Every structure is written in structure tokens, then in C-alpha cells.
Amino acid sequence: MAAPHQNLAGRLKLRSGGRASLSAAGARRTLGWDEAQARAASQKIAVELAELQYQLYADGRYGVLVVLQAIDGGGKDSTIRHVFSAFNPQGCTVSAFKVPSPEERRHDYLWRVHAHVPARGEIAVFNRSHYEEVLIARVDSLVPRPVWQARYRQLNEFERMLVENDIRVVKIFLHISKAEQRRRFEERIHERRKQWKFDPQDLVKRAQWSAYRRAFLDMLSRCNTRQAPWYVVPADHKWLRDLAVAKILLAQLRSLKLRFPPPRFNPRKMRVP
């Protein structure tokens, strides 16, 4: 049976000048897909993603930075495990930005981020990212309001600089409902093999749900640019989330029009003794 909606990536791309909707109903959307269809399509896409990564490395003109943001329990780790396993780890790195070290605090807040931007020919995934500077820094009042307010502009300028230097920036927000977060937290508390993933501090962050929702909405609207738009992925259903992220990556890599460079020799004159 053919997939009902081929342009899934296009449907999830946040419209220029638009404001995202982070409703519970939006997090549960399946967009016409069922689980069997989605899993079969994801497996097929993984094969093409692997080939496109090979071409990206051989081509050497572009790097791809994938930014994953979500509230706690949103599924960033799981998405990386299920979708990005299609890529050769020699050309795909994953970085997580947590509490800055003393050395990092001595520099501007983007110093540690820029160090992990991919080289041309490579893919880098940010599991949390520079956007924490307008999320936790805002919600927990880690810096004064004028400081985090100025960062929306600074983040846009940072990403524009990357794009103008041939680093494609792919920003994906995994949108889950509050009810789904509760289900996942309870699963982590009661299932022995998942208890290591739970931090009681997660409940403190859950109590800030409304504040984070406002911060996410501002992040999505104020940093949704032509050169680096946001994709808002319904993530209550993990199988739909994985398919959506895979399709977004596929569309982005295809759009680069990758090519193999010409050989540095004449193949017709080469003979292997």
C-alpha cells in the first residue's frame, strides 16, 4: 500500500512568519500513517540515507548540522539510536551540551558549540544545543532577561554564518504532550531496566511545563529563518517520530545535489598488475 502523504517533511516545516502550535492533539498526530507503514518506510529510507552520507563525504562541499530539541522525555536519545544508526559513525558525531565547565564559562556561550560544528563532508547531531541558551537559561533565570532576549538575534546570525559557509542547519523540535511525558516518566520509575534514565530533577522541570512551553514557542517563532527553518515533529508516537525525522533528513540531503568528484587519474589508462 502506498504511503498516504509523501511530502511529510514539507508538512512539518514551520511556515515562515508562522507560530507553532504545541497542543496535546498536535503531539498525537499520525498524519495519515499507521505503524506498519511507517516502520517499513523508515527501513527503506535508512538505506538511502546511508548512501547519501557516503556521497556527502565523497563530495566534500557541505556539512550537515542536525539540531534536536525537546522537553525532557521527548525522545532525543531514542531518535538518535533509531534514525541516525543509518549513518556510518566515522562520519557522524553526536554532541550533548550540559552544564558548562569552568573553562567554557570563561568564553562566550557559543564557543563550546562552534567547536562541535561538522566539517564539510560530515554530519553532526546536537542532542540539546545552543538553544538551551534561550530555554533553561530563560526559565531558570540563569542570566538576566536582556541577555537571553539578545540571544535570539545572535543565534540567527550564528546559523546564517554556518549556512553561508556550506553547513546545512537542520532544526527539529520533537513535540510530546504532557500526558505522554507522564507516561514515559512513570515507565522510567517502575521498569528496572529504565530506572537509570530517571532523575528526580525531571519532576522539577515537569512542574515548569508552562514556562518551557512559552520558551519553546518563542524559540520556534523567533529563530525560524529562511536559511535555518524549524521542523515540528509530532512525537507521542515513536514510530511516526522516527519516520518524520528520517524523511526530513532525506529531503535535506537530496536537496544538496551531491555528486562524486571526478577521478584524479584516467581510469582507462589504469591497469592493476
Residue pairs with C-beta under 8 A, 6 or more apart in sequence:
1 37
3 33
3 37
3 41
4 32
4 33
4 37
5 11
5 31
5 32
5 33
8 31
8 33
8 243
8 244
8 247
9 231
9 244
9 247
9 248
9 250
9 251
9 252
10 251
11 31
12 231
12 232
12 233
12 244
12 248
13 229
13 230
13 231
14 20
14 220
14 224
14 229
14 230
14 231
14 232
16 224
16 226
16 229
18 221
18 224
19 217
19 220
19 221
20 173
20 216
20 217
20 220
20 221
20 230
20 232
22 175
22 213
22 216
22 217
22 232
24 177
24 178
24 179
26 175
26 232
26 234
27 175
27 176
27 177
27 180
27 234
27 235
27 236
28 177
28 180
28 234
28 236
28 237
29 234
29 240
30 234
30 237
30 240
31 234
31 240
31 244
33 41
33 240
33 243
35 237
35 239
38 239
38 240
38 242
38 243
39 239
39 243
41 243
41 246
42 82
42 83
42 239
42 242
42 243
42 246
45 86
45 243
45 246
45 247
45 250
46 83
46 85
46 86
46 246
47 86
48 250
49 86
49 87
49 246
49 249
49 250
49 253
50 86
50 87
50 88
52 250
52 253
52 254
52 258
53 86
53 87
53 88
53 91
53 92
53 123
53 253
54 88
55 258
55 259
55 260
56 62
56 64
56 91
56 121
56 122
56 123
56 253
56 256
56 258
57 91
57 121
57 122
58 121
58 258
58 260
58 261
59 121
59 256
59 258
59 259
59 260
59 261
60 120
60 121
60 261
61 120
61 121
61 166
61 256
62 120
62 121
62 166
62 167
62 168
62 256
62 258
63 117
63 118
63 119
63 120
63 121
63 122
63 123
63 124
63 166
63 167
63 168
64 118
64 122
64 123
64 124
64 167
64 168
64 170
64 252
64 253
65 117
65 118
65 123
65 124
65 126
65 162
65 167
65 168
65 169
65 170
66 84
66 123
66 124
66 125
66 126
66 170
66 172
66 249
67 126
67 129
67 130
67 131
67 169
67 170
67 171
67 172
68 76
68 79
68 80
68 125
68 126
68 127
68 128
68 129
68 172
68 174
69 76
69 128
69 129
69 131
69 135
69 171
69 172
69 173
69 174
69 216
69 219
70 76
70 173
70 174
70 175
70 176
70 235
71 176
71 181
71 205
71 209
71 212
71 216
72 181
72 202
72 205
72 206
73 176
73 180
73 181
73 184
73 185
73 202
74 174
74 175
74 176
74 181
74 235
75 174
75 176
75 235
75 238
75 241
76 127
76 128
76 174
77 127
78 238
79 174
79 241
79 242
79 245
80 94
80 125
80 127
82 238
82 242
83 242
83 245
83 246
83 249
84 92
84 94
84 123
84 125
86 246
87 123
91 121
91 122
91 123
92 122
92 123
92 124
92 125
93 116
93 118
93 122
93 123
93 124
93 125
94 124
94 125
94 127
95 116
95 124
95 125
95 126
95 127
96 126
96 127
96 128
97 112
97 113
97 126
97 128
97 129
97 130
97 132
98 128
100 109
100 112
104 111
104 112
109 130
109 133
109 151
110 130
110 154
110 158
113 126
113 129
113 130
113 158
114 158
116 124
116 126
117 124
117 162
117 167
118 124
118 167
120 166
120 167
130 155
130 158
131 155
131 219
131 223
133 148
133 151
133 155
134 148
134 151
134 152
134 155
134 215
134 218
134 219
134 223
135 212
135 215
135 216
135 219
136 142
137 143
137 147
137 148
137 151
138 145
138 148
138 215
139 208
139 211
139 212
139 215
152 218
152 219
152 222
152 223
155 223
156 222
156 223
156 225
156 228
159 169
159 223
159 225
159 227
159 228
160 225
160 227
160 228
162 169
162 228
163 169
163 227
163 228
164 227
168 252
168 256
169 227
169 228
170 231
170 248
170 249
170 252
171 223
171 228
171 229
171 230
171 231
172 230
172 231
172 233
172 245
172 248
173 216
173 220
173 230
173 231
173 232
173 233
174 233
174 235
174 241
175 232
175 233
175 234
175 235
176 184
176 235
176 236
177 236
178 206
178 209
180 235
180 236
181 206
181 209
182 206
185 198
185 202
185 203
185 206
187 194
188 194
188 195
188 197
188 198
189 195
189 198
205 212
220 230
220 232
223 230
224 230
231 244
231 248
233 241
233 244
233 245
233 248
234 240
234 241
234 244
235 241
